[in-house]
Amino acid sequence: MGSQQSVAGELQGLHEKCVDALAEPSKGAQDAARLRALLGDVLTAIGRLQGVESDDEALRTSDGVSENLDLGNDDEGDEDEDDAVDELAPVDADAVIRRGEVWSDPTFPANEASLGLRDDVDEGRGPESRGWGGVAWERCGELFKQCRLFKNAPSPFDVAQGGLGDCYLLSALCVLAERPARIYKLFETTELNTAGLVGARLYLHGEERLVLVDDQLPTRGDNLFFARSRTEGEMWVSMFEKAFAKAYGSYANIEMGSTARTLETLTGAPSTTTTIRGRDAAAATAMFETIDGALKRRHVVCLGMGDHPQDLQRLVGIVEKHAYACLGSAEVQGERLVRIRNPWADGTEYRGKWSDDSEEWTPELRRDLDHGVAADGVFWMAIEDVVGLFDDVVVCAVDDHAHYCHSPRAALPDAKTRLLAFELRPLRTAHVVVTCRQPDTRDDDAATGYHAVRAAVYRLPDANSPAAKRVGASGGEDHTYLVARDVVAADATLHANRSYIVVVETFEDRERLGPLDGTCVVSTYGGATCAIAPLAPKQGDLAQATCALAFTRFAKDARESNYGDDAPSVTLRTWSRRGESLYTMLYANASEGLVLKERVTFELENCQVYRATLDADGDAVVALTAVDPTVKVTLAPGAATLLLIRKSPDAQSFGYNYRRAYSIRGR
């Protein structure tokens, strides 16, 4: 293990040197290409080494739980799998590049369908209805005499928006480009090639996917029509925008979107959106602490602007329904400032206090903050003006050394299934974020919208620690259902050699029109590689019931009563928790010669009573049997019985009441 950590450390150092070297403007094209190739190898090696205790452990399959970490195309498999075509990556990229023949992507051809105009044509509208008249397709080599994927180290100043309304995507690229390695990680190919094939990586619908595109790009008048780099002949911005468009079906499909969701799709890292509600000094202080703290942690930050009753662009230069990138923060002369960039990368900039030509700037301040006067979309604002104008701030907690793992895709619960459960095992102790991810509704294969779901993570009891623990749950203390693409189930430290279950619930049962409808994956992002696999419905029910048994026994909020002075060792413990979908009653008889006979009559609303069968040690539930609302309990000395009231699968909430009548007699 020590030698492995040493190798990982050396690789990490080499990775940083590669990044620094790529940032040198004097670096020759040949050297830069070689360094980029080395960088890709280093990143791959680091990913394999970090968080893995041993090779055997990394590859193991334990108790039917496979890690499912090989996300690339597998040449082995049965005949049906070999015949299936992955529309995002329809060819063997290495083989195509080696052949050197010019490749045209059959799954995203250079036509109106890929632009997204086919529906317009079907409805009697032409390209002019979008302002896209006269658009043609040309290859990179036809547009520029000298073109490369990267001519210099990626920079936020590379990104310029074109004729497509995807500022949210370009703002995400801007903030990621603050650290060039984050842009390099988006690409599977490190340079343009004679085949004209470029590969990009996306965390699409929760799964890490390879997206292959050819280098035919929309143009008008011999110029790129959509996003481009401000450096002539540099193609990474245009090629990534095309890969993103292919992932969602067309260029038109990626107009308008969420910067937060897009950052998650690009990095796998969790994002949070904070609505700016207050406009006072306290709100300004809180917002500056959020932005400044996130930037110091090397997270990425964006600002969003919605509708506004006034024409802000005309008044102060801020564009409505637009996304901006936060590039930095500073405190000078008692002012708290934020450096912001408009992805249009033109002269559309803020014109208020601390704008480019405002009187607040001195030559010394311009030098200290490296700020000049240029029509590049970059400007500074006082935090008071930020909270006064913008509507929300997005923080993506990207970590350059984090591991992203995900489960196989699984169907959400339906009217007959109570819950969907996954077993999760971290390979080392580390902080991770566990998320339930539904397919993006931007995709035509997930057109019915997001289900209302809730997700929670439980640590299972074992021989060393018989108590269960709810590690985290979505929806706050009430564990409410959320209608969202990504629902965070836990943001916590998980321990190696422990088993956890992730429980996903929904009360909705919808028609599934597309192959992605009504599905989800569970993902982890953080300092450990995790094995995640769905459990069969029965296994999930029993795992949840076993956790409930442990909570009833050991939780501080469980209630215990006995059967009077004559039977103090015969007890009933009950347990429930806000937001949980069950209620438990655990009977235990620790007497030497008493027998409990009790009849419980339940009044139930949207729920069912179950009797649990425990294992020989009484520590795990091995079977659940639905019973009538009137339950008879007979408890001999040394015995225990567990009853559970469980919410119906199609109900959002449930209720119950019960009456008890009992007798205790000697044997």
Secondary structure, DSSP 8 states (H G I E B T S, - for coil): -HHHHHHHHHHHHHHHHHHHHHT-TT--HHHHHHHHHHHHHHHHHHHHHTT-S-HHHHH-EETTEE-----S--S-S-HHHHH---SSS-S-HHHHHHH------TTS-SSHHHHT-HHHHHTT--GGGGT-TT-EEEEHHHH-SS-BS-SSS--GGGEE--SS--HHHHHHHHHHTTSHHHHHTTBS-SS--TT-EEEEEEEETTEEEEEEEESEEEEETTEESS-EESSTTB-HHHHHHHHHHHHTTSSGGGSS--HHHHHHHHH---EEEEE----SHHHHHHHHHHHHHHHHTT-EEEEEE---SS-HHHHHS--SSEEEEEEEEEEETTEEEEEEE-TT-SS----STTSTT-TT--HHHHHHTT----SSSEEEEEHHHHHHH--EEEEE---TT-EEEE---EE---TT---EEEEEEESS-EEEEEEEE---TTSGGGTT---EEEEEEEE---SS----EEEEETTGGGT--EESSEEEEEEEEE-TT--EEEEEEE-------STTTTEEEEEEEESS-EEEEE--HHHHHHHHHHHHHHHHHH-TT-EEEES-TT-TTEEEEEE--TT-SEEEEEEEE--SSEEEEEEEEEEEESEEEEEEEE-TTSSSEEEEEEE-SEEEEEE-TT-EEEEEEEE-TT-S--EEEEEEEEEEEE-
